[in-house]
Amino acid sequence: MQNIGWIDSFEKYAQKMITDGQVPGVCMGLAKDGQIFYSNEIGFRDVERQLGVTIDTVFGIGSITKSFTCVAVMQLQEAGKLSVHDPVVKYLPEFRLKNLDVGQITIHHFMTNTSGIPPLPTFFASVMRSLEENEIEDHPFLQNYTDDELPIDTYEDLMRVIASLDLELLGPPGTEFSYSNDCFALLGAIITRVSGMSYEAYVKEHIIDPIGMEHTSFFLEELNGYENITNLYIKQDRGDHKEVIPSLNWWDTPSSRAAGFLKSTVRDMLQYTDMFCKGGLIAGGKRILAPESVQQMMTPYFPTDMAPGQFYGYGLVITTDYYGKTLVEHSGGIKGVTAQMCFFPETGLAGVALSNLELSPVLAVMVGALNSLENRPPETSHLVSKIDFLTEEAMNQFVGDYHSSEFGTLPIRLEDGQLMLSFLGENYVMRPFAEDIFVVRAFGTDCSARFIRLENNKIARMAFAGRQFTIQDKKTSGGNEK
């Protein structure tokens, strides 16, 4: 690990990715067996005051929070207070779906994003209180929302809204993957009811404090005046270019903190990853999880559709063959936040990268470091296509408008002999990978899009960014398909 020959080429690559991505500040660190052996701090936590980032700068970690939520559930299972195979309604009797039986949906289904519940239109209402603090910003995460919704302030509000929605399950529980912030939010409700503590207090007392994560919290005011905290930045579309500007406030949502609202530092997060590599052990020989619980969290239960060969465990994403090793990771993204955490359980190598701009290329930076460490070019992808070419006729069957209540409409068009996908204001080339699977290079790394067919062989949905989108309009002579 002390061979430093890889550093120069990696740092040139990282600097280019971050400069091209207009990212104000990024910090990444690598550790082996809990010892940090490399860190790279690029840019500023406060551009206006020219204050740099360090491995102790507090950033948001977004959906990496989901792994903390699952650690809490596993601790409660070890304490005999619940089982992951219990029905959700055992602890949340108010949880229901209109005209659908939810009795078969278990905590395990929530933890693995396999409840069958499609993406839901709840995000805007969940962050509404934060939006009221300043004028609503021109933000890509909000482009599909209207202002006629009531705020969702509590778990009970969230369950009431979910119960009112007209929706169909994607399939029986355990048969379809679709990433669900709402299900993870409700895991927070289960933790609260089972433990008798607020979700946030439970995570602090049973995970953050025992590990010694000194600058990690859901609430910045709990950091007692600590000043090494990043500002947040967003990109605004100026027509011919995108401008990065400061954003005034952190988004918060009391009903959904279990899905993605923890703040932390690279140093703290590398302590956290080390706990997984050591099978639940932390400093001083103490234990916060049994080895069996850690193994259950890292079990590849179901394909994610975020990349070929990638599976979801409990709040963790597992690639079972990453150049011959098991890679465990999770990313996070929300306003002013892009975050990436990864580790290799067999070798004890771990990495964390945090930034202060949403949709920034920190995953590419992390992958670049992993590649460089093993003497591969930093931009190398571990995905090898099985199909090199499709005719325009073959590609045309995938053209159409795909919709989810969470992200709105995602158009796919055939342009100049290439399939093009539009997502959150950006256009991407879709490269053939395998039957009904395409690879998209976004923000410097590869992710996948998989098309799902009905029994009649017609395309019904597309899985992309972990979510399932339903086809609305074929945009071809074949007519509409629902």
Wavefront OBJ file of the C-alpha trace (Angstrom):
o trace
v 0.000 0.000 0.000
v 2.914 2.367 0.466
v 3.880 2.260 -3.205
v 3.249 5.868 -4.250
v 3.796 5.420 -7.985
v 0.048 5.547 -8.592
v -0.520 8.914 -6.951
v 0.600 11.307 -9.704
v -1.513 9.809 -12.477
v -4.501 9.465 -10.170
v -4.311 13.031 -8.879
v -4.137 14.452 -12.408
v -7.228 12.423 -13.291
v -9.071 13.436 -10.104
v -8.245 17.107 -10.599
v -9.533 17.016 -14.187
v -12.784 15.271 -13.179
v -13.391 17.771 -10.392
v -12.491 20.797 -12.528
v -14.647 19.630 -15.438
v -17.478 18.943 -12.999
v -17.171 22.457 -11.515
v -17.061 20.975 -8.023
v -16.125 23.579 -5.368
v -14.708 21.071 -2.867
v -13.927 17.348 -2.630
v -12.159 15.316 0.009
v -11.323 11.639 -0.346
v -9.388 9.268 1.858
v -8.159 5.682 1.677
v -7.498 3.416 4.642
v -6.123 -0.084 5.162
v -7.229 -1.950 8.298
v -8.520 1.317 9.710
v -5.308 3.292 9.140
v -5.552 6.226 6.719
v -2.671 5.991 4.242
v -3.794 8.548 1.661
v -5.990 11.635 1.513
v -6.631 14.184 -1.198
v -8.263 17.529 -0.441
v -9.237 19.545 -3.516
v -10.912 22.948 -3.520
v -12.910 24.740 -0.880
v -15.574 24.229 1.724
v -16.249 27.985 1.374
v -15.304 29.401 -2.027
v -16.050 33.004 -1.087
v -13.713 32.940 1.928
v -11.224 30.549 0.269
v -11.456 28.044 3.143
v -10.121 24.654 2.041
v -11.468 21.178 2.721
v -9.763 18.639 4.994
v -10.485 15.068 6.044
v -12.251 16.609 9.055
v -14.593 18.820 6.996
v -18.245 17.990 7.630
v -20.181 17.157 4.436
v -23.553 15.552 3.870
v -23.404 11.814 3.159
v -26.909 11.434 1.679
v -28.092 7.866 1.216
v -25.032 6.321 2.862
v -27.233 7.037 5.904
v -29.262 3.987 4.842
v -26.451 1.706 6.005
v -26.616 3.276 9.496
v -30.360 2.625 9.486
v -29.739 -1.040 8.701
v -27.034 -1.309 11.386
v -29.650 -0.058 13.852
v -32.201 -2.639 12.658
v -29.632 -5.429 12.999
v -28.756 -4.297 16.533
v -32.438 -4.403 17.475
v -32.717 -7.869 15.953
v -29.717 -9.024 18.016
v -31.467 -7.606 21.099
v -34.532 -9.734 20.307
v -36.756 -6.698 19.768
v -37.621 -7.476 16.138
v -36.850 -9.802 13.261
v -36.045 -8.611 9.756
v -38.620 -11.146 8.574
v -41.426 -9.563 10.598
v -44.225 -7.890 8.624
v -43.887 -4.102 8.598
v -47.474 -3.759 9.870
v -46.474 -5.492 13.118
v -44.732 -2.253 14.107
v -46.508 0.221 11.805
v -50.190 -0.768 11.802
v -51.001 2.490 9.966
v -48.883 1.416 6.976
v -51.194 0.545 4.106
v -51.536 0.891 0.355
v -54.851 1.736 -1.283
v -56.681 -1.461 -2.316
v -53.535 -3.563 -1.792
v -52.620 -6.082 0.891
v -49.380 -5.073 2.636
v -49.321 -8.007 5.051
v -46.593 -9.817 3.076
v -44.191 -6.834 3.057
v -41.451 -7.397 5.634
v -38.664 -5.321 7.156
v -36.275 -7.340 4.947
v -38.132 -6.102 1.858
v -37.755 -2.499 3.029
v -34.031 -2.982 3.732
v -33.387 -4.508 0.290
v -35.640 -2.169 -1.759
v -37.735 -5.160 -2.842
v -41.121 -4.279 -1.320
v -42.608 -3.891 -4.818
v -43.581 -0.291 -4.055
v -42.804 1.938 -7.069
v -41.131 5.359 -6.788
v -43.476 7.738 -4.944
v -44.070 11.520 -5.297
v -43.322 12.379 -1.657
v -39.938 14.107 -1.745
v -41.097 17.683 -2.339
v -43.598 17.532 0.525
v -40.960 15.968 2.796
v -38.470 18.844 2.323
v -41.111 21.585 2.141
v -40.179 23.076 5.525
v -36.602 23.507 4.340
v -37.793 25.120 1.118
v -39.867 27.620 3.096
v -36.683 28.991 4.674
v -35.578 30.544 1.386
v -36.959 30.929 -2.104
v -37.252 27.640 -3.963
v -34.090 27.173 -5.955
v -33.807 26.141 -9.565
v -32.830 22.642 -8.601
v -32.947 19.466 -10.744
v -34.333 17.353 -7.891
v -37.417 19.600 -7.776
v -38.209 19.978 -11.466
v -41.223 17.645 -11.408
v -43.008 19.014 -8.365
v -45.840 21.509 -7.896
v -46.575 23.743 -4.931
v -50.067 22.457 -4.143
v -48.921 19.733 -1.737
v -49.158 19.658 2.043
v -45.908 19.229 3.982
v -44.949 15.813 5.312
v -43.577 16.488 8.797
v -43.940 13.158 10.617
v -43.849 9.412 10.005
v -47.619 9.441 10.439
v -47.970 12.130 7.744
v -45.836 10.019 5.407
v -47.892 6.879 5.975
v -51.111 8.846 5.474
v -49.884 10.190 2.114
v -48.657 6.764 0.971
v -52.036 5.241 1.873
v -53.800 7.843 -0.300
v -51.838 7.203 -3.502
v -53.193 5.276 -6.461
v -50.469 2.818 -7.347
v -49.763 -0.727 -8.412
v -46.994 -2.875 -6.986
v -44.176 -3.619 -9.408
v -44.539 -7.264 -8.404
v -45.046 -9.410 -5.308
v -42.715 -8.472 -2.414
v -39.230 -9.872 -3.011
v -39.505 -10.077 -6.806
v -38.624 -6.574 -8.083
v -35.938 -4.064 -7.080
v -36.773 -0.364 -6.987
v -34.840 1.993 -4.728
v -37.193 3.523 -2.162
v -36.382 6.440 0.105
v -39.885 6.125 1.541
v -39.357 2.552 2.732
v -36.096 3.538 4.415
v -37.845 6.522 5.998
v -40.342 4.111 7.521
v -37.515 1.923 8.851
v -36.728 4.998 10.938
v -40.277 4.857 12.282
v -39.851 1.173 13.169
v -36.547 1.889 14.957
v -38.245 4.699 16.905
v -41.169 2.548 18.027
v -39.135 -0.541 18.868
v -36.330 1.273 20.727
v -38.444 3.875 22.484
v -35.999 6.564 21.310
v -36.059 8.920 18.362
v -34.316 7.439 15.335
v -31.653 10.156 15.453
v -30.951 9.645 19.158
v -30.734 5.869 18.690
v -28.177 6.150 15.873
v -26.098 8.634 17.887
v -26.098 6.556 21.077
v -25.654 3.100 19.535
v -23.528 3.727 16.418
v -21.969 7.189 16.110
v -20.748 7.649 19.696
v -19.437 4.087 20.266
v -17.403 4.195 17.036
v -15.999 7.582 18.035
v -17.315 9.568 15.074
v -16.685 12.959 16.659
v -17.989 15.155 13.849
v -20.980 13.113 12.673
v -24.556 14.143 13.325
v -27.977 14.720 11.838
v -27.949 18.181 13.407
v -25.113 20.652 12.831
v -25.927 22.418 16.100
v -24.955 19.223 17.959
v -21.368 19.748 16.751
v -21.047 22.488 19.402
v -19.666 25.333 17.339
v -17.347 23.198 15.189
v -16.500 25.425 12.242
v -15.005 23.020 9.691
v -18.362 22.512 7.963
v -18.826 22.887 4.220
v -21.131 25.304 2.526
v -23.482 23.803 -0.040
v -23.438 24.550 -3.747
v -25.862 23.917 -6.604
v -25.706 24.214 -10.393
v -28.085 26.632 -12.076
v -28.793 26.475 -15.793
v -27.887 29.749 -17.539
v -28.858 28.530 -21.000
v -25.468 28.285 -22.647
v -23.705 27.144 -19.471
v -24.264 25.990 -15.903
v -23.167 28.193 -13.053
v -22.246 26.898 -9.604
v -23.648 29.101 -6.850
v -23.878 28.843 -3.037
v -27.085 27.434 -1.553
v -28.288 28.907 1.701
v -29.629 26.020 3.710
v -29.284 22.288 4.229
v -32.368 20.340 3.296
v -33.905 18.419 6.159
v -36.903 16.168 6.457
v -37.876 14.866 9.896
v -39.899 12.028 8.383
v -37.069 10.797 6.133
v -33.805 11.277 8.011
v -33.304 7.494 8.018
v -33.103 7.634 4.212
v -30.318 10.166 3.800
v -29.689 13.159 6.041
v -26.620 12.349 8.142
v -23.541 14.612 8.012
v -20.004 13.318 8.522
v -16.321 13.607 7.615
v -13.932 11.437 5.641
v -12.021 10.556 8.841
v -15.190 9.533 10.693
v -16.530 7.549 7.752
v -13.290 5.572 7.418
v -13.740 4.532 11.063
v -17.253 3.422 10.163
v -16.143 1.355 7.147
v -13.487 -0.297 9.304
v -16.226 -1.612 11.590
v -17.624 -3.621 8.656
v -14.190 -4.883 7.612
v -13.585 -6.074 11.175
v -16.904 -7.933 11.408
v -18.596 -5.473 13.782
v -15.594 -4.747 16.024
v -14.608 -1.191 16.915
v -11.695 0.388 18.771
v -10.877 -1.113 22.160
v -12.131 -4.541 21.152
v -15.765 -3.515 21.645
v -18.449 -4.793 19.316
v -21.480 -2.995 17.925
v -22.616 -5.810 15.602
v -22.221 -9.574 15.649
v -20.236 -11.026 12.722
v -23.413 -12.775 11.517
v -25.247 -9.439 11.364
v -22.442 -7.846 9.360
v -22.507 -10.808 6.994
v -26.273 -10.494 6.580
v -25.863 -6.819 5.704
v -23.273 -7.698 3.038
v -25.265 -10.576 1.521
v -26.130 -9.926 -2.166
v -29.892 -10.428 -1.893
v -31.141 -8.931 -5.156
v -29.734 -7.329 -8.359
v -29.861 -3.529 -8.167
v -30.140 -2.620 -11.853
v -27.728 0.223 -11.052
v -24.891 -1.667 -12.743
v -24.542 -5.221 -14.102
v -23.271 -7.639 -11.458
v -24.321 -5.366 -8.606
v -26.622 -6.480 -5.774
v -28.329 -4.868 -2.789
v -27.753 -6.136 0.729
v -29.055 -4.312 3.793
v -28.300 -0.638 3.120
v -25.191 -1.702 1.192
v -24.462 -2.383 -2.485
v -22.350 -5.453 -3.283
v -20.409 -6.198 -6.470
v -19.531 -9.863 -6.121
v -16.780 -9.861 -8.744
v -14.888 -6.577 -8.847
v -11.634 -7.652 -10.467
v -11.892 -10.885 -8.483
v -12.820 -9.337 -5.119
v -16.041 -8.401 -3.332
v -16.654 -4.649 -3.357
v -19.151 -3.232 -0.847
v -20.269 0.356 -1.283
v -23.012 2.952 -1.159
v -23.368 6.398 -2.620
v -25.371 9.425 -1.583
v -26.688 12.465 -3.381
v -28.972 15.365 -2.550
v -28.750 19.142 -2.759
v -25.141 20.136 -2.097
v -24.116 16.515 -1.507
v -22.439 13.756 -3.480
v -20.821 11.045 -1.388
v -19.260 7.636 -1.912
v -18.205 4.961 0.580
v -16.612 1.644 -0.369
v -14.635 -1.180 1.191
v -13.262 -4.627 0.430
v -14.092 -6.949 3.346
v -11.382 -9.482 2.394
v -8.510 -7.001 2.307
v -9.565 -4.247 4.701
v -9.087 -1.560 2.042
v -11.659 1.241 2.313
v -12.314 4.567 0.644
v -14.584 7.556 1.224
v -15.090 10.594 -1.011
v -17.326 13.548 -0.112
v -18.203 16.728 -2.019
v -20.346 19.841 -1.643
v -22.148 19.741 -5.013
v -24.914 17.381 -6.079
v -24.367 15.138 -9.114
v -20.592 15.555 -8.865
v -18.085 12.931 -10.112
v -16.921 11.644 -6.708
v -17.714 8.049 -7.675
v -15.414 8.460 -10.680
v -12.725 9.834 -8.364
v -13.108 6.844 -6.055
v -13.081 4.322 -8.910
v -10.031 6.119 -10.321
v -8.200 5.651 -7.038
v -9.086 1.943 -6.858
v -7.925 1.485 -10.439
v -4.686 3.415 -9.910
v -3.845 1.431 -6.784
v -3.873 -1.730 -8.906
v -1.998 -0.181 -11.851
v -5.016 0.188 -14.127
v -5.691 3.464 -15.964
v -7.928 5.513 -13.638
v -10.785 5.747 -16.152
v -11.013 1.921 -16.587
v -14.464 0.331 -16.251
v -14.791 -3.188 -14.852
v -17.823 -3.718 -17.113
v -17.127 -5.567 -20.375
v -19.912 -5.409 -22.968
v -21.294 -8.634 -24.390
v -22.830 -6.810 -27.383
v -20.844 -4.390 -29.522
v -23.498 -3.273 -31.964
v -27.272 -2.977 -32.451
v -29.059 -1.937 -35.630
v -31.227 1.179 -35.595
v -34.263 -1.079 -35.984
v -33.253 -3.033 -32.886
v -32.613 0.168 -30.900
v -35.890 1.748 -31.984
v -37.902 -0.657 -29.824
v -36.482 1.032 -26.716
v -37.417 4.577 -27.755
v -40.151 6.208 -25.681
v -41.030 8.260 -22.626
v -40.526 6.475 -19.317
v -42.126 7.848 -16.176
v -41.852 7.588 -12.395
v -43.655 9.667 -9.786
v -40.306 10.464 -8.174
v -38.332 11.752 -11.180
v -41.030 12.538 -13.751
v -40.502 11.684 -17.414
v -37.263 10.244 -18.718
v -37.161 10.423 -22.537
v -35.163 8.001 -24.699
v -34.595 8.968 -28.320
v -32.669 7.622 -31.307
v -30.318 10.329 -32.560
v -27.599 9.919 -35.199
v -27.630 6.148 -34.788
v -27.321 6.250 -30.987
v -29.829 5.823 -28.195
v -29.877 8.942 -26.016
v -31.299 9.175 -22.507
v -32.205 12.469 -20.778
v -31.995 12.529 -16.981
v -31.992 15.499 -14.571
v -31.204 17.942 -17.351
v -28.328 15.984 -18.931
v -28.202 13.795 -22.062
v -26.336 10.477 -22.125
v -25.382 7.948 -24.792
v -26.729 4.449 -24.109
v -24.180 1.799 -25.135
v -25.392 -1.773 -25.787
v -24.143 -4.127 -23.059
v -26.242 -7.316 -23.087
v -29.750 -8.320 -24.095
v -32.110 -5.502 -23.024
v -29.289 -3.888 -21.010
v -27.427 -0.697 -21.867
v -24.583 1.085 -20.100
v -24.589 4.838 -19.560
v -21.445 6.768 -18.614
v -22.565 9.537 -16.267
v -20.268 11.738 -14.191
v -17.283 9.657 -15.238
v -18.559 6.206 -14.249
v -20.719 3.497 -15.805
v -24.247 2.665 -14.709
v -26.873 0.518 -16.390
v -30.350 0.753 -17.850
v -32.344 -2.474 -18.139
v -35.572 -2.845 -20.073
v -38.284 -5.079 -18.616
v -40.661 -6.937 -20.917
v -44.136 -8.346 -20.398
v -45.097 -11.912 -21.335
v -46.017 -10.663 -24.831
v -42.413 -9.467 -25.233
v -43.461 -5.813 -25.193
v -41.342 -3.412 -23.147
v -43.253 -2.248 -20.060
v -40.642 -0.587 -17.826
v -37.036 0.494 -17.629
v -34.843 0.156 -14.554
v -32.408 3.067 -14.255
v -30.688 4.797 -11.330
v -32.061 2.032 -9.146
v -35.671 2.973 -9.921
v -38.255 1.522 -12.248
v -39.824 3.815 -14.838
v -43.036 2.806 -16.650
v -43.264 3.374 -20.383
v -45.845 6.033 -21.238
v -45.425 6.564 -24.966
v -43.494 4.440 -27.428
v -42.797 7.376 -29.815
v -42.821 4.883 -32.709
v -45.317 3.527 -35.206
v -46.111 0.780 -32.717
v -48.471 3.092 -30.827
v -48.907 3.514 -27.115
v -48.107 0.827 -24.599
v -49.004 1.122 -20.964
l 1 2 3 4 5 6 7 8 9 10 11 12 13 14 15 16 17 18 19 20 21 22 23 24 25 26 27 28 29 30 31 32 33 34 35 36 37 38 39 40 41 42 43 44 45 46 47 48 49 50 51 52 53 54 55 56 57 58 59 60 61 62 63 64 65 66 67 68 69 70 71 72 73 74 75 76 77 78 79 80 81 82 83 84 85 86 87 88 89 90 91 92 93 94 95 96 97 98 99 100 101 102 103 104 105 106 107 108 109 110 111 112 113 114 115 116 117 118 119 120 121 122 123 124 125 126 127 128 129 130 131 132 133 134 135 136 137 138 139 140 141 142 143 144 145 146 147 148 149 150 151 152 153 154 155 156 157 158 159 160 161 162 163 164 165 166 167 168 169 170 171 172 173 174 175 176 177 178 179 180 181 182 183 184 185 186 187 188 189 190 191 192 193 194 195 196 197 198 199 200 201 202 203 204 205 206 207 208 209 210 211 212 213 214 215 216 217 218 219 220 221 222 223 224 225 226 227 228 229 230 231 232 233 234 235 236 237 238 239 240 241 242 243 244 245 246 247 248 249 250 251 252 253 254 255 256 257 258 259 260 261 262 263 264 265 266 267 268 269 270 271 272 273 274 275 276 277 278 279 280 281 282 283 284 285 286 287 288 289 290 291 292 293 294 295 296 297 298 299 300 301 302 303 304 305 306 307 308 309 310 311 312 313 314 315 316 317 318 319 320 321 322 323 324 325 326 327 328 329 330 331 332 333 334 335 336 337 338 339 340 341 342 343 344 345 346 347 348 349 350 351 352 353 354 355 356 357 358 359 360 361 362 363 364 365 366 367 368 369 370 371 372 373 374 375 376 377 378 379 380 381 382 383 384 385 386 387 388 389 390 391 392 393 394 395 396 397 398 399 400 401 402 403 404 405 406 407 408 409 410 411 412 413 414 415 416 417 418 419 420 421 422 423 424 425 426 427 428 429 430 431 432 433 434 435 436 437 438 439 440 441 442 443 444 445 446 447 448 449 450 451 452 453 454 455 456 457 458 459 460 461 462 463 464 465 466 467 468 469 470 471 472 473 474 475 476 477 478 479 480 481 482
